[in-house]
Amino acid sequence: MQQYNVKDAKSHVSAHERKVKELEEELSTTKYNKKTQGHIGLVKAKLAKMKEEYQRKAAAKSGGTGFSVKRSGDATAIMVGFPSVGKSTLLNVITNANSPVGAYAFTTLTCIPGLMEYNHSKIQVLDVPGIVEGAATGRGRGREVLACAQSADFVIILIDIFNPEHLEVVKNEIYETGLRMNQKPPQVKISKKMRGGIDIGLTVKLTKISQETIKTILKEFRLENSSIVIREDITDDQLIDVIEGNKKYVPAITVLNKIDMVDEEELERVKTIVKPDICISAELKTGTGELKDLIFKKLEFIRVYCKEAGKKADMGVPLIMRKGNTLKDVCTKLHKDFVSKFRFARVWGKGVKFPGQVIRKLEHVVQDNDIVEIHVS
């Protein structure tokens, strides 16, 4: 009986993989036009549902995913790339870590954290095993690596000068895990109804998806009775992301490493392919200072200075927050009880009408260089 269950499980997995390949092939061979738009949207919806179901079952079967790393610092960044692109060397250069380095693949066998201190901020940087094609489905510990990436606030894609073709593979694997790099959540709101079919409200003209395709996709996800309000020109992929509701939107950069190993002409050739945000040599520490600055800027950090009542503000050591953070986020970072005991705050800075304005709402958004005086009960 036990042997039968194992075989049955294997046949189930292979059947799933066959169906996924069939749908992917259908997508690749169907020419996109107005007539096929609805069918393509339906195939994408079916494919998304199958992948989501498979990943959920795989995670449950493995008893949990991801390397166990305690978050620390003001943000967490993860370095993702193929084996032997120089992740461990770079980690050692920009942080206080001591990650093993070797001239062979898979030197790193687990997740190694390091702490990068820059402009008063503390950024946790994670060095994980190199990923390979098929990582999103579990190949080469890929599921653990990419699940770790899902908990990060920032992604560093590291590509070496000799393998520019790796970039698209890495991007695709990251996309398949539900991370959306350098994107904002689509301005779409969907509400279920008891009856009445599908209502579509638009504040923009749609050029990438038709209303019929929207209805087809919603029905595939059993949203036959729902209201949808769309405030931007979305694609079918973005609509599916909103429906699934499990995507994470993070900033990311592409770093081209080992530039010291080629001449200027070859470097320029590879740059036209990769279009990196920055070129470095981790081995020679070329460009690593500029890399730290780029990470800091892309994380959109702001500095908030704390002040006690009746005293001057401490302008020496700022509280590092993120753009869009509120007084509630400030309170949470200062002390776990400050949110529940919050009475009001006095704020000096660009976001208030006059210096020392009393703010009683935790939803107030703080600005860079604000001075904040928290009053609790």
Long-range contacts (C-beta under 8 A, 24 or more apart in sequence): 16-50, 16-54, 19-50, 20-47, 20-50, 20-51, 20-54, 23-47, 23-50, 34-210, 37-209, 37-210, 37-213, 37-236, 38-210, 38-212, 38-213, 38-216, 40-236, 41-209, 41-213, 41-214, 41-216, 41-217, 41-236, 41-239, 42-216, 42-217, 42-220, 44-217, 44-236, 44-237, 44-240, 45-216, 45-217, 45-220, 45-221, 45-240, 46-220, 48-240, 48-244, 49-220, 49-221, 51-176, 52-244, 52-246, 54-137, 55-136, 58-137, 58-138, 58-143, 59-143, 59-147, 62-143, 65-143, 65-144, 65-147, 66-144, 66-147, 66-148, 66-150, 66-151, 67-110, 67-111, 67-128, 67-144, 67-145, 67-148, 69-111, 69-113, 69-126, 69-148, 69-151, 71-124, 71-151, 72-113, 72-115, 72-122, 72-124, 73-115, 73-121, 73-122, 73-123, 73-124, 74-121, 74-122, 74-123, 74-301, 74-320, 75-121, 75-123, 75-124, 75-153, 75-154, 75-299, 75-301, 75-322, 76-123, 76-124, 76-125, 76-126, 76-151, 76-152, 76-153, 76-154, 77-116, 77-123, 77-124, 77-125, 77-126, 77-152, 77-153, 77-154, 77-155, 77-156, 77-295, 77-299, 78-125, 78-126, 78-128, 78-148, 78-149, 78-152, 78-154, 78-155, 78-156, 79-125, 79-126, 79-127, 79-128, 79-156, 79-158, 80-128, 80-131, 80-145, 80-146, 80-149, 80-155, 80-156, 80-157, 80-158, 80-170, 80-174, 81-130, 81-131, 81-157, 81-158, 81-159, 81-160, 81-166, 81-170, 82-130, 82-131, 82-132, 82-160, 82-163, 82-166, 82-169, 82-170, 83-107, 83-129, 83-130, 83-132, 84-130, 84-160, 85-130, 85-158, 85-159, 85-160, 85-163, 85-166, 85-257, 85-258, 86-158, 86-160, 86-257, 86-258, 86-282, 86-283, 87-127, 87-128, 87-130, 87-158, 88-112, 88-127, 89-282, 89-283, 90-158, 90-255, 90-257, 90-280, 90-282, 90-288, 91-125, 91-127, 93-282, 93-285, 93-288, 94-125, 94-288, 94-291, 94-292, 95-125, 97-125, 97-127, 99-127, 105-130, 106-130, 111-148, 116-292, 116-295, 118-292, 118-293, 118-295, 118-296, 119-296, 119-301, 120-303, 120-317, 120-318, 120-320, 121-296, 121-299, 121-301, 121-320, 122-320, 123-154, 123-295, 123-296, 123-299, 125-156, 126-152, 131-170, 131-173, 133-169, 133-173, 134-173, 135-173, 136-173, 136-176, 136-177, 137-176, 142-173, 146-173, 146-174, 146-176, 146-177, 146-179, 147-177, 149-174, 149-177, 149-179, 150-177, 150-178, 150-179, 150-248, 152-250, 153-250, 153-251, 153-299, 154-250, 154-251, 154-252, 154-295, 154-298, 154-299, 155-179, 155-181, 155-250, 155-251, 155-252, 155-253, 156-252, 156-253, 156-255, 156-295, 157-252, 157-253, 157-254, 157-255, 158-255, 158-257, 159-254, 159-255, 159-256, 159-257, 159-274, 159-276, 160-256, 160-257, 160-258, 161-256, 161-257, 161-258, 161-259, 161-261, 161-262, 161-266, 161-267, 161-270, 162-258, 162-261, 164-270, 164-273, 164-274, 167-254, 167-273, 167-274, 178-246, 178-247, 178-248, 179-247, 179-248, 179-250, 180-241, 180-247, 180-248, 180-249, 180-250, 181-250, 181-251, 181-252, 182-251, 182-252, 183-249, 184-249, 185-242, 185-247, 185-249, 186-232, 186-234, 186-238, 186-239, 186-241, 186-242, 187-230, 187-231, 187-232, 188-228, 188-229, 188-230, 188-231, 188-232, 188-234, 188-238, 188-239, 188-242, 189-228, 189-229, 190-218, 190-223, 190-226, 190-227, 190-228, 190-242, 190-243, 191-226, 191-227, 191-228, 192-223, 192-225, 192-226, 193-225, 193-226, 193-227, 194-225, 195-225, 196-225, 197-224, 197-225, 198-223, 198-224, 198-225, 198-226, 198-227, 198-228, 199-226, 199-227, 199-228, 200-228, 200-230, 201-227, 201-228, 201-229, 201-230, 202-229, 202-230, 203-229, 203-230, 203-231, 204-230, 204-231, 204-232, 204-233, 205-233, 206-230, 206-233, 206-234, 207-233, 208-233, 208-234, 208-235, 208-236, 209-234, 209-235, 209-236, 209-239, 214-239, 217-243, 218-243, 251-298, 251-299, 251-300, 252-298, 253-277, 253-278, 253-294, 253-295, 253-298, 255-279, 255-280, 255-291, 256-280, 257-281, 257-282, 258-282, 258-283, 259-286, 259-287, 260-284, 260-286, 300-324, 302-366, 302-367, 302-368, 302-369, 302-370, 303-368, 303-369, 304-330, 304-366, 304-369, 304-370, 304-371, 304-372, 305-369, 305-370, 305-371, 305-372, 306-334, 306-371, 306-372, 306-373, 306-374, 307-346, 307-348, 307-371, 307-372, 307-373, 308-373, 309-373, 309-375, 313-348, 313-371, 313-373, 321-366, 323-368, 324-365, 325-365, 325-366, 326-362, 326-363, 326-364, 326-365, 326-366, 327-359, 327-361, 327-362, 327-363, 327-364, 327-366, 327-372, 327-374, 328-362, 328-363, 329-366, 330-366, 330-372, 330-374, 331-362, 331-374, 334-374, 337-376, 338-374, 338-376, 341-376, 341-377, 342-374, 342-375, 342-376, 342-377, 343-375, 343-376, 343-377, 344-375, 345-372, 345-373, 345-374, 345-375, 346-372, 346-373, 346-375, 347-371, 347-372, 347-373, 348-372
